[in-house]
Amino acid sequence: MRRTYDVVIVGAGVAGATAGLLFAQRGLSTLVVDKKQNGSHHKALCTHFVQPAARPVLRKLAIERDIERAGGVPTKAAFWTSSGWIWPDGDYAIAGSDGSLLAYNIERRILDPLLTRRLERAAGVTVELAQTVRSPNRLQDGSWMLVLENATGGIREIGGRFLVAADGRTSPVAAALGNELIMKKENQRTCLFGYFENVKAPVENRSLFLLGAQEMAFLYPLGRDRALLAAYVPKTSRIVGDEESKTNALKSIFAQFPDLPDLSSARLASRLYGYSDYPNLARKPVHNGVAYIGDAALSLDPMSGVGCAFAMLMADMLVESVAPTIATQPDRLDAALLEYVARFNKFFPAHASGIAADSIIVKSAATTDSVYRRITRNTYLQRLFIALTGRIIQPEEFQKAYLSIGLAQNRRSA
Ligand SMILES: Cc1cc2nc3c(=O)[nH]c(=O)nc-3n(C[C@H](O)[C@H](O)[C@H](O)COP(=O)(O)OP(=O)(O)OC[C@H]3O[C@@H](n4cnc5c(N)ncnc54)[C@H](O)[C@@H]3O)c2cc1C
């Protein structure tokens, strides 16, 4: 007999795990399926800066204390620019700060198993690992039948009233069901990163984002003199060679910037990771009755460090929109999905277009220099800039303030 769940989620990454936990909180029977072999598996290609926009979702999951106990470092961004540092005091809040709205540096080797354990313990959730989802099929009553294939090729069927694709950037569910890419925008940089020891944490455990004219270097403190060092460089100057020469090249990018922790004795404590091509991608958040969350819906330039927070926010928006209807008013599901699309469109597209624009290498430094000059000279703009990068505010709010402060500055100097 095929078991049928209220919700079937394909993928137990950040998006799928968050959605699974939130659906279960709403009392829905939820199956989360992932092809990863076991609960200690984690995503390796991620620099895991979790933006503060995710904090309300983490609070709903009551997981912040566990993250910090497991070694997650509360942190806030500071940006070095050609006009000096953007380093405002306090947390990310624009007003009414209680000092807790911070980002997290939490390694995926810690975060992913933590989320999977939570899922496995949550009442109402069934987690099936080492199972690849094949051929999602819609039945006449609108529910779904999926084929699960295990590691030895064994197959069985399961059913779900509602299907969520949280299956990552390549989304096999989207491929099977024809949810084509609606955006593919070039990313002109490549990335190289690794974990280092003997790196003293910056003041206030700040995460440092060093914005060069073309090359960017990021340093994330991870506790106990451990740090992640990442470089985003133009494809034309991609770092190549053996591990030692790549490590030296990575460190030499940091050496271009002032006021940094001493990296001369920093020792590589992992392999090096990176990519050579990573375009910005988007799909429809809802297609033929299936909801898409996380990278399956929107997978942006990793330099922006938004993927995990966006995955959590999408999971939350989806559950808030559809949970009340799934069990009790299935005939209202289409309307509830429209609500998810509306919430999605209110939040993500403006951020996505700004992030995709930043993936293009600016040829003339003059414009960026003048932007940074205005921001670094005004404390309020500094706070707004940090809040924008933390995705606490929309780009429009920053742009309005940037323009009106510019006008005021021009009037004063005239
Ligand atoms: C170099 C790099 C650095 C990054 N740095 C940051 C950062 O600093 N901060 C940040 O927030 N984000 C960062 N990101 C982005 C972030 O890693 C992703 O946005 C996030 O992990 C997406 O989560 P997800 O759950 O949507 O997808 P995934 O983590 O990809 O999870 C998808 C899951 O679906 C499963 N799956 C797929 N197909 C099937 C199938 N057919 N059957 C069963 N299971 C299936 C997979 O096994 C996987 O576990 C970075 C990305 C890169 C590449």
The ligand as an SDF file (V2000), in Angstrom:
LIG
                    3D

 53 58  0  0  0  0  0  0  0  0999 V2000
   30.7520   28.8110   -3.2370 C   0  0  0  0  0  0  0  0  0  0  0  0
   29.4270   29.0670   -2.5930 C   0  0  0  0  0  0  0  0  0  0  0  0
   29.3870   29.8620   -1.4510 C   0  0  0  0  0  0  0  0  0  0  0  0
   28.1550   30.1280   -0.8580 C   0  0  0  0  0  0  0  0  0  0  0  0
   28.1590   30.8900    0.2610 N   0  0  0  0  0  0  0  0  0  0  0  0
   26.9920   31.1990    0.8700 C   0  0  0  0  0  0  0  0  0  0  0  0
   26.9850   32.0000    2.0430 C   0  0  0  0  0  0  0  0  0  0  0  0
   28.0020   32.4840    2.5350 O   0  0  0  0  0  0  0  0  0  0  0  0
   25.7740   32.2430    2.6220 N   0  0  0  0  0  0  0  0  0  0  0  0
   24.6100   31.7540    2.1110 C   0  0  0  0  0  0  0  0  0  0  0  0
   23.5520   32.0060    2.6840 O   0  0  0  0  0  0  0  0  0  0  0  0
   24.6010   30.9840    0.9940 N   0  0  0  0  0  0  0  0  0  0  0  0
   25.7530   30.7030    0.3800 C   0  0  0  0  0  0  0  0  0  0  0  0
   25.7520   29.9110   -0.7410 N   0  0  0  0  0  0  0  0  0  0  0  0
   24.4540   29.4320   -1.2820 C   0  0  0  0  0  0  0  0  0  0  0  0
   23.9010   28.2810   -0.4410 C   0  0  0  0  0  0  0  0  0  0  0  0
   24.8620   27.2780   -0.3240 O   0  0  0  0  0  0  0  0  0  0  0  0
   22.6450   27.7330   -1.1150 C   0  0  0  0  0  0  0  0  0  0  0  0
   21.8380   28.8120   -1.5210 O   0  0  0  0  0  0  0  0  0  0  0  0
   21.8280   26.8650   -0.1610 C   0  0  0  0  0  0  0  0  0  0  0  0
   22.5900   25.8030    0.3270 O   0  0  0  0  0  0  0  0  0  0  0  0
   20.6140   26.3360   -0.9240 C   0  0  0  0  0  0  0  0  0  0  0  0
   19.9570   25.3860   -0.1380 O   0  0  0  0  0  0  0  0  0  0  0  0
   18.8360   24.4340   -0.7620 P   0  0  0  0  0  0  0  0  0  0  0  0
   18.2920   23.6600    0.3690 O   0  0  0  0  0  0  0  0  0  0  0  0
   17.9330   25.2530   -1.5890 O   0  0  0  0  0  0  0  0  0  0  0  0
   19.6070   23.5240   -1.7950 O   0  0  0  0  0  0  0  0  0  0  0  0
   20.6620   22.3570   -1.5630 P   0  0  0  0  0  0  0  0  0  0  0  0
   21.5090   22.6240   -0.3770 O   0  0  0  0  0  0  0  0  0  0  0  0
   21.3480   22.1780   -2.8650 O   0  0  0  0  0  0  0  0  0  0  0  0
   19.7880   21.0860   -1.2070 O   0  0  0  0  0  0  0  0  0  0  0  0
   19.1100   20.3470   -2.1870 C   0  0  0  0  0  0  0  0  0  0  0  0
   18.9660   18.9340   -1.6780 C   0  0  0  0  0  0  0  0  0  0  0  0
   18.1380   18.2160   -2.5830 O   0  0  0  0  0  0  0  0  0  0  0  0
   18.6360   16.8960   -2.7030 C   0  0  0  0  0  0  0  0  0  0  0  0
   18.1610   16.3570   -3.9790 N   0  0  0  0  0  0  0  0  0  0  0  0
   18.3640   16.8480   -5.2280 C   0  0  0  0  0  0  0  0  0  0  0  0
   17.7730   16.0760   -6.1340 N   0  0  0  0  0  0  0  0  0  0  0  0
   17.1530   15.0720   -5.4590 C   0  0  0  0  0  0  0  0  0  0  0  0
   16.3440   13.9580   -5.8520 C   0  0  0  0  0  0  0  0  0  0  0  0
   16.0430   13.7160   -7.1300 N   0  0  0  0  0  0  0  0  0  0  0  0
   15.9010   13.1300   -4.8990 N   0  0  0  0  0  0  0  0  0  0  0  0
   16.1760   13.3540   -3.5950 C   0  0  0  0  0  0  0  0  0  0  0  0
   16.9260   14.3920   -3.1690 N   0  0  0  0  0  0  0  0  0  0  0  0
   17.3900   15.2430   -4.0850 C   0  0  0  0  0  0  0  0  0  0  0  0
   20.1450   17.0800   -2.6360 C   0  0  0  0  0  0  0  0  0  0  0  0
   20.7830   15.8980   -2.2210 O   0  0  0  0  0  0  0  0  0  0  0  0
   20.2930   18.2070   -1.6110 C   0  0  0  0  0  0  0  0  0  0  0  0
   20.5110   17.7320   -0.3030 O   0  0  0  0  0  0  0  0  0  0  0  0
   26.9520   29.6130   -1.3840 C   0  0  0  0  0  0  0  0  0  0  0  0
   26.9920   28.8090   -2.5390 C   0  0  0  0  0  0  0  0  0  0  0  0
   28.2140   28.5530   -3.1430 C   0  0  0  0  0  0  0  0  0  0  0  0
   28.2350   27.7040   -4.3760 C   0  0  0  0  0  0  0  0  0  0  0  0
  1  2  1  0
  2  3  1  0
  2 52  2  0
  3  4  2  0
  4  5  1  0
  4 50  1  0
  5  6  2  0
  6  7  1  0
  6 13  1  0
  7  8  2  0
  7  9  1  0
  9 10  1  0
 10 11  2  0
 10 12  1  0
 12 13  2  0
 13 14  1  0
 14 15  1  0
 14 50  1  0
 15 16  1  0
 16 17  1  0
 16 18  1  0
 18 19  1  0
 18 20  1  0
 20 21  1  0
 20 22  1  0
 22 23  1  0
 23 24  1  0
 24 25  2  0
 24 26  1  0
 24 27  1  0
 27 28  1  0
 28 29  2  0
 28 30  1  0
 28 31  1  0
 31 32  1  0
 32 33  1  0
 33 34  1  0
 33 48  1  0
 34 35  1  0
 35 36  1  0
 35 46  1  0
 36 37  1  0
 36 45  1  0
 37 38  2  0
 38 39  1  0
 39 40  1  0
 39 45  2  0
 40 41  1  0
 40 42  2  0
 42 43  1  0
 43 44  2  0
 44 45  1  0
 46 47  1  0
 46 48  1  0
 48 49  1  0
 50 51  2  0
 51 52  1  0
 52 53  1  0
M  END
$$$$
